[in-house]
Each structure stands twice: as structure tokens, then as C-alpha cells.
Amino acid sequence: MSTASVVPTTSVTAAPVTPAGPAARRQVPVGWLAVLAAPIAMGANAPVLIMGDLARSLGVAQTTATWLVTSFAWAMTVGTPLFAALLRQRGARPVLLTGSALVAAGTLLVTLAPWLPLALVGRAGQALGGAGLVAVAMNLAGSARRMGVITAGFGMLGASGPLLGSLLAGAVSGRLALALSAVALFAVPAVWRRAEGTSTAPGAAFDPRGASLVVALVSALVLLPTVPLAAAGAAVVVAALLAVHVRRRPEGFVPAALLRSRTFLTSALFACTVSTSYFALLFSLPRLIARRTDWSTGAVGTGQLLALLAGAALSWLLAAASGRLGHRRVLALLAALGALAPLTAALADRAPLLLLAATVAVFVSTSGNAVLSVRVAKAAPAGQSPTAIGLFVLCYQLGGALGPALAATLVLS
């Protein structure tokens, strides 16, 4: 969704949920958590190289077909905090059940839908369910090292998505490529057996008005690249209504304490910025390389895969060493590299340099997400770690929606 995923890469908290009872001693193996979360990124990125095939199968223009990506990213964005709230109130098992059902139903719909609107519903269902599965994996990680494994796995499978989607489209069908998210369902039984008793706030009241306003705000922001004036006006109005609501209900869906936290605000803004840059590059680079070089589609897909895998692997090394390097040094490094990646993509006319920009972009996005998620979790008020992480990931996933839209506007059109 990335990430290297449109949901490229997501983040995990160091100690967000404290299991109770005998289940507390049965930690979920990190491999199963990675399998639960990472395929969502693979399915999100699968359309990158096959937008033309998907557009033809649905009878629409290629720029219109990019809504398959935007709808997925939008649903991941709004689904993450919603499932974080459900996780906080009810525990992991209801989230696993709901998320699995949505992924399965959405996958069936997207593979059979004859029209784009129906396919968009299927993609949104996949993403909503995937957001629930990712939320469970995030909150059961339990340590920075395990978080790094999940984040790197998310990035690596997200990196494989474009090439695997291209191979499946060539061998079978582009619709099958859109079903890759369903691989996550294989991990559900193993996680289910160890995920009981994980609610952090049983009986906590849900805030439907706050949740609705957040969904409306995200929807307006996602539409900014498409209808900028109308979307900006709607975003301003909804943001004002949300601010009033937060003042009236400071412990609601968007806790006032988080909005007063400099750590949360700066971390969320940075995550959204680097995520937008990464996803814009992810969807732009194949077209840029084709325009500026004589590389074939297969060579572009293979090169992009290797570039993204390298960036995801390097991000795990930085996440593991971030404690020794210090937060300021890590953030300064990521900010410098984050500015360098899009600049290189804009100016370079050789494929290796363009692929290097992809490596740097996924490295910055994945590393920043991993490091900052831990920082946000530690800074959150007691009992609000799942909420803080959910809203932080919302900001990251928002970049997953804005990036492809920007790519469609600036490069694909």
C-alpha cells in the first residue's frame, strides 16, 4: 500500500499491547507476524507494472485504472486507526476475524468484477481487511528487533509485488496479481492461537463522530491531486469540525494529548512526507526509465525489484542500529536522503541512477517508519499506544494514497 508498499512498509510499536493471563507467555513467532502483515504490501504494489493490462481488462484509460491503487491506499489509511480502536477495545481475535473476512471477500470480488466500480469495492475490502491484519501484527511485535523483522519483510514483499504482478499477468491474468494480498490469510490460524487476551482498554467507548470526521478528512486529502480546490476546501472544513470535536471529547478517537505532542506531530508529518515521495517514485520510475532509456519492461521490473529489496534490507540494519546512533543523527540522515531521492529521479537520465533513487526512497520510507513508530509508541500516554500507532500509520498510509495520484498526474498522464 510499501512499504515498499502502498502499504509499503508499516510500523510496529515497541510495547503497545500487554497480553493478560496464560496467553501473555505465548509470544507469537515473528515469522508468522511478518506473513500476516507483509503480503498486504505485495498485493498493494502488484499493479505497478501492469496498469495498462488492468485498464484494458476493465475497459478504462490507464490514468483511470490508477484508482485501483488509490482506493486501496485510501482504505488502508482509514482502516488502520479504525482497527486500532477495535483492537484496543476488543483484543486481537475480533480484528483477525473481521480482517480475514474482508480480505477474502475483497479478493474474490476483485478477481471476478467485470467493471471498475465493482473492482474498486473489492480493492477497498482487501485493504480494509489488510489494515486489520497489519494492526494485529504491529501490536503483537513487542520489541524493536521484532519490529525490524516485520518492517523489513513488509518492504521486501512490497518490493517483489511489481515484478510478481507482471509475471502473473503475463502467465495467467492481471486479476490474479491483485489477489496476492490473500497470502496473509495463511498466517491467521497461527496468530489466532496465541492472540487471546490482548485488549488494552476493555469496554472503552467508541467515538463514532470522531471516526467519521477522520474518514472524511482522509478522503478529502486523498482527492487533493485530482480535484485540488474542492478537496482543499472540504479538508479545511472537516479539519475545523474535527478540532471542535477533539476539544469537546479529548479522549475520543483522536486524543487531544497526541495532538499536543510534538513527538507525534513531527513524526507523523515526516512519515507522510517520505511515504508520499516513495510511492510517487514507485509508480513513476518504470515510465521514466522507459522514456529515458532503452530498457525492456522485464529489465525494468527486475531492476526495480533488486533496488527495492536492497533498500528494504538496509532499512533493517539502520533500525537495528538506531539506538546506538541516536534519534537526531538518524533523522538528519533520513531527511537528507529523503530530499536526494526525488531530486535524482527528476534529473537523472540513466537507469542505474533512477534505480538508485528507488533504493534510497524505500530505505528512507521504511527506516523512518520503523524508527519513528517506536518513538511514537514510547511517547504515547498510558493505554493509548495502539491509538497513537494507528494514527501514525494513517499518516504514513496517506502518503501511499497521495503518491500514486501524484504520479498519475505528473508522469502517467
N, C-alpha and C positions, 0 to 999 in steps of 0.2 A: 503499500500500500506500500523497503526498504526499505533498512530498511534497507540493506539495499533493497528497499521495498517501498511500494506505495504505502505500504505499511511497513516500508523498508524497515527495518530495524526498529525495534521498540526498546523500551527501557524497563528496568526492574528495580524494585526498591530493596534496600539492604535488609530491612527488618519490618515489613509493613504489617504482616498478619501474624498473630501469635496463636497457634492451634492450642486447643484445650483437650485434656483427657488423654487416653492412650494413643490417639492419633497423633498427638504432638510429637511422639517419639519416632513416628514413621515418616521420615522426610522423603518426599518424592524424589526419585533419582533425577538428576539434572538432565539426563538424556531424554527422558520422557517429557520433561517440561519444554525442551528445545523442539521436540517433534510436535508438541501441542501448539506451539506458537509460530515456528518458522515457516511452515508451508503456506501460511496466510500471505507472507511476503512473496513467495514463489508464485502463487496464483495472482497476486496483485500486479506483478511485473510481467506476467506471461504475454500480455498484448503488445509489448513494446515494439517487437519486430513484425507483427502480423496485423497491424491496424488496417492495412489495405485489404487483406483477406477477409477480416471480420466485417469491414464496411461492405464488401461485395456480397457476402453471405446474408447480410441484413438489408441490402438494397439502399444504402445511405452513403453520403460522402464521407471521406476519411476524417475530416475535421469533426463531423457529427458523431462518428464512431468513437471519438475520444471520450465521449460521455460515459462509455463503459468503464473508463479509468476514473473519471471524475466522480461518478456515482459510487464506486467502490470506496474511494478515498473519503467522500462525504460521510458515508455510512460508518466507516471505521472511526471517523472523527467524532461523530455524535454518539456512537455506540460505546466508545471507551469510557467516558465518565458515567454513562447510564449503567453499564455493567459494574463499574467500580462501586456505585451506590448499592446495587443489588448484592454485590459481594460483601460489602460492609455490613449489610443488614441480615442477609440470609446465609452467608457462607459460600463455599466453592461449589458444592454439588448442584444447587439450583442453577448457577451460572453455567456449569458444564452441560447440564441437560438442555437448557434453553439455547445456548450457543451451538451445541451439536445439531439440534433440530433445525436451526436456521441455516447452518452451513449445508446440511444435507438437502433441505428443501430448495435453497437458493441454487445449489449446484445442479439439481435436477431441472430446475426452471431455465437456467441459463444455457444448458446444453440442448434443450428442446424448443426454446422460444423462436417462433418464426418472425417476430417483429422486434424492433429495437426497444420500444417501451417495456415489453414483457422481459426482454433480456436485462434491461436496466433494473427492473424489480428483482430479478434473480441475483444480479451482481450485488445489489444493496443487501439482500438477505445473506449472501455469503459473507459480506463484510461485517454486518452486524453480529452474526454468529462468531466470526473470527475475532471481533473485538472482545467478546466474552471469553473466548479461549485464551487470548493473549493476556487479558486481565488476570485470569487464574494463574497462568504461568508466572507473570510478573510478581504476584503477591505470595507465591509459594517458593520463590527463589531462595530468600533467606540470607544471602551473603553476596558480597561484591564479586567474588570469584565465580560463583554460580551464575550471577547476573551476566558476567562477561561471556560465559559459555552460551547462554541463551541469546544474547545480543549478537555475538559473532555468528551463531547458527542462523539467526534471522537474516543477517547480512549476506551470508554465503548462499542460502537457498534463494533469497531475493535476487542475488546476482545470477543464479542459474536460470531464473524464470524466463528472461527474454529468449535465450538460446533454446531451452527446452520447449518453450511455447512454439518457436519457429519449427523445431523438429517435429513436434506433434502435428502442427498444422500441415506440414508437408507430407507426413506419412499417413495421417488419418483425417483430422479436421481441426480447424481453429477453435471450434466449440469445445473440443476435448481439452485444449490448452487452458480454457477458462475453468476447468474442473480441478485444477491442481490443488486448490485450497483444501479440498476434501481429504487430502492425505493426513491432515491434522487429526481426523477422527480416529485413526488407529491408536493414538495415544490416550484417548479418553478413558477406556477401561482401567488402564494402569494408574492414571491420576485419580480417578474416581475412588479407587480402593483406599487411597491414602489421604484423601482431601476432606474427610469429615471433621466437623467441629472447628471450622475456621472463621466463623463470624466474629467481627471485632466490635460490633455495636448492635446486638440483637434487639429487635423492637424499635430501632431508631425510625422516626417518622420520615417518610419520603416527601420531597418538596416538588410537587408536580409543576407548579408555576415556574420555579427556578429552572427546572429541567427543560420546560418548553421554551423559555426565553433563551437558554443556551443553544438549543437546537435551532431556533430562529436566527440567532446571531451567527452561528456557524454557517448556516445555509446562505445568508446574505454575503458573508465573506467569501464563500466558495464561488459565488457568482460575480465577484469583482472583475476578473479578467474578461468576462463575457458581456456583462451589461454594467459597466463601471458606475455610471451616475445613479441609476436606480438602486443598485446593490449598496453603494456607499450611503445613500440616503436612508435605506432600510436599516443598515448596520448601525448608523448613528442613533436612530430612533429606538431600536431594540436595546442597544447598549445603555441608553439613558433609562429605559424601563428596568433593565436588569440592575443597574446601580441603585435605583429606588427600592427594588425588591430586596437587594442584599442588605440595605440599611434597615429594612423592616424585619428581615429574617436573617440575622448574621450567622446563624448556624445551619443555614439551609444548603441547597445543592451546591452553591458557590460560597464557601465560608469566607466571611469578611476578614478573618485572620490571614488567609492566604493572599488576599488582595493587598493587604498591608505589609506583606513580607517582601522585602527587596530581593531576597534569595530566590523566592518563587518567581517573581515577575521577571527578573533578569534572565533566569534560567529558561523560562518558558519562551521569552522573546528570542533568545539565541537559538533555541531548538527549532522554533518556527522558521527563522531566517535561513539556517543552514539546510533544513529539510526542503524548503521551497527551492533553494538553489540546486540541491542534489536532484530532486525529481524533475525539475526543468531540464537539467543536463541529461538525465537518464533517457528522457523521451526525445531530446533534441539531437544527441550525438549521432545516432545512426543516420539521420538525414544529413547532418553536417558532414560526416565522413563521406557519405555517398556523393555529396555535392562537390567536395573539395579534393577528393582522391579518387582513384580507380579501384578501390577495394570492392569485392563482391559482398553480397548480403551475408553469405556464410562466414566470410572472413571478418566482417564487422561484428557479427554475433559472437564468434569465438573470441575475438579481441576484447569485446566489451565484457564477456564473461570472465576472462582472466584478469582484466583490470579491476572489476568489482570484487572478485574473490580476494585479490591482493589487498585491496583497501579494507575489506571486512576483517581479514586475518590480522592486519596491522592494528586495527582498532582494538582488538582484544589485548594485544600487547600493551597498548597505551593505557587501556582501562586497568590492567593488572598493575602497571607501574605508576598510576596516577597518585596513589597515596604517598609515594616517595618523592615525586616531582613537585607536588604542591598544586593546589587548585589554580592559583593565579598563573603559574607557568603553563599549565595545561590549557587554560582558557585562552591565554595570549597566543599560544601555538596554533590552536584550532581557529581562532579568529583570523590570523594571518593567512593560514592555508585556505580558509573558507572564502576569503576575498580573492585569492590567487586562482582558484579553480574556474569560476565563470569568466574571469579575465582571459585566462588561457584559452578557454573554449571559444571566446569571441574573436580572438586574434590569430590562433594557430591555423595553419593550412596543411599540416601533416598529420596523418592518422595516429602515429605514436604519441604526439603531443596531446591530441584530443583524448586519447585513451588515458593518458596520464591525468588529465583533468578529471576524468571519471573516477580514477583511483583516489585522487585527493578528495573529491566530493563525497564519496561514500565513506572514506576514512574519517573525515570531519563530522559528517552527519551521525555515523554510528558511534564514534568515540564520544562526541558531545552528548548524545542521548544517554549513553551508559553512565558517564561520569556525573552528569547533571541530575539524572534521576536519583542517584544515591544521595546527592546533596539535598535535593528537594525532600526526599523521604526523611532524612535526619532533621531537617529544619521544620517539618510539619508539626503542628500541635498534637498532643497525645490523642490517639484514636482516629486521626484524620489522614494517616499515611495513604490508605487506598484512595481517598478523595483527592489528595494532592497529586498522587501519581496519575490518577485518571485525568485530571485537568491538565497536567503537564503533557501527557501523551496526546491529549486533544490538540494542544498547540503544535506538537510535532506532526500529527496526522493532518492538521490543517495545511501544512506545507505540502503534504502528499496530494492534496486536492488542488492547491494553487499552482504547484509546479507544472503538472501536465497541461493545465489550462493555459498557462503562460507559454509553454512550448507550442501548443496548438496555435496560439495567436501570433507568436513571433517567428516560428520556424516552419511548422507544418502547413500553414495556410498559404 
